[in-house]
Amino acid sequence: MSKRPRRNHAPAFKARVALDALRGDQTIVELAERYQVHPNRIAEWKKLLLERAAEIFGKDKKDDQGPSVKDLHAKIGQLSMENDFLSVALGRIGDASARR
């Protein structure tokens, strides 16, 4: 008897199954047969959805996205100016050592 290979379900599939379990139209056993997933897995996804549902509507969502586009453009401008300055300064050092 060979084992069935482990399946990795997409997040969208997990969400759909968990929402169906929350809806309560069918039992978890019926959903397990319908989606061919173990009932414990469906219960786990449902529990996870209930625990993390508040994160979706959280106010501090923008803090996790990193720096803004405006800040990144400012940093690019600063680095560009530094590169130009250093390339000119390096050219002057190279010219001075070539004269000796």
VEXDREN-2710 file (C-alpha; in Angstrom, 1 decimal):
% VEXDREN-2710
k/r/px/py/pz
1/MET/0.0/0.0/0.0
2/SER/1.5/3.3/-1.1
3/LYS/1.0/6.6/0.7
4/ARG/-0.7/9.4/-1.0
5/PRO/1.7/12.3/-1.6
6/ARG/1.3/15.3/0.6
7/ARG/-0.8/18.0/-0.9
8/ASN/-0.2/21.7/-0.5
9/HIS/-3.4/23.7/-0.7
10/ALA/-3.5/27.3/-1.9
11/PRO/-4.5/30.0/0.6
12/ALA/-7.6/30.8/-1.5
13/PHE/-8.7/27.2/-1.3
14/LYS/-8.2/27.1/2.5
15/ALA/-10.2/30.4/2.8
16/ARG/-13.1/29.0/0.7
17/VAL/-13.3/25.8/2.8
18/ALA/-13.0/27.7/6.1
19/LEU/-15.8/30.1/5.0
20/ASP/-18.0/27.2/4.0
21/ALA/-17.4/25.7/7.4
22/LEU/-18.3/29.0/9.1
23/ARG/-21.4/29.3/7.0
24/GLY/-22.8/26.1/8.6
25/ASP/-24.8/25.0/5.6
26/GLN/-23.0/21.6/5.7
27/THR/-21.3/19.7/8.5
28/ILE/-17.5/19.5/8.6
29/VAL/-17.7/15.8/7.5
30/GLU/-19.8/16.7/4.5
31/LEU/-17.3/19.5/3.6
32/ALA/-14.4/17.0/4.0
33/GLU/-16.0/14.6/1.5
34/ARG/-16.8/17.5/-0.9
35/TYR/-13.3/19.0/-0.9
36/GLN/-11.5/15.7/-0.2
37/VAL/-9.8/17.1/2.9
38/HIS/-9.6/15.6/6.4
39/PRO/-12.2/17.0/8.8
40/ASN/-9.5/17.9/11.3
41/ARG/-7.8/20.1/8.7
42/ILE/-11.1/21.9/8.0
43/ALA/-11.6/22.5/11.7
44/GLU/-8.0/23.8/12.0
45/TRP/-8.5/26.2/9.0
46/LYS/-11.8/27.4/10.5
47/LYS/-10.2/28.1/13.9
48/LEU/-7.3/29.9/12.2
49/LEU/-9.7/32.1/10.2
50/LEU/-11.6/33.0/13.3
51/GLU/-8.4/33.9/15.2
52/ARG/-6.9/36.1/12.4
53/ALA/-10.1/37.7/11.1
54/ALA/-9.4/40.9/13.2
55/GLU/-6.1/41.4/11.4
56/ILE/-7.8/41.9/8.1
57/PHE/-9.7/45.0/9.5
58/GLY/-6.8/46.2/11.6
59/LYS/-6.0/50.0/11.5
60/ASP/-2.2/49.5/11.7
61/LYS/-2.1/47.7/8.3
62/LYS/0.0/50.4/6.6
63/ASP/2.8/50.1/9.2
64/ASP/3.7/46.6/7.9
65/GLN/4.0/47.8/4.3
66/GLY/7.4/49.4/4.7
67/PRO/8.6/52.8/3.5
68/SER/6.5/55.0/1.3
69/VAL/7.2/55.7/-2.3
70/LYS/8.0/59.3/-1.5
71/ASP/10.7/58.2/1.0
72/LEU/12.2/55.8/-1.5
73/HIS/12.4/58.5/-4.2
74/ALA/14.1/60.8/-1.8
75/LYS/16.7/58.1/-1.0
76/ILE/17.3/57.4/-4.7
77/GLY/18.0/61.1/-5.2
78/GLN/20.3/61.3/-2.3
79/LEU/22.3/58.2/-3.4
80/SER/22.4/59.5/-7.0
81/MET/23.9/62.8/-5.8
82/GLU/26.5/61.0/-3.6
83/ASN/27.5/58.8/-6.5
84/ASP/28.0/61.8/-8.8
85/PHE/30.0/63.6/-6.1
86/LEU/32.2/60.6/-5.4
87/SER/32.8/59.8/-9.1
88/VAL/34.0/63.5/-9.6
89/ALA/36.2/63.3/-6.5
90/LEU/37.7/60.0/-7.6
91/GLY/38.4/61.5/-11.0
92/ARG/40.3/64.4/-9.4
93/ILE/42.3/61.9/-7.2
94/GLY/43.1/59.9/-10.3
95/ASP/44.2/63.1/-12.2
96/ALA/46.4/64.3/-9.4
97/SER/48.3/60.9/-9.0
98/ALA/48.8/60.7/-12.8
99/ARG/50.6/64.1/-12.8
100/ARG/53.2/63.0/-10.2
END
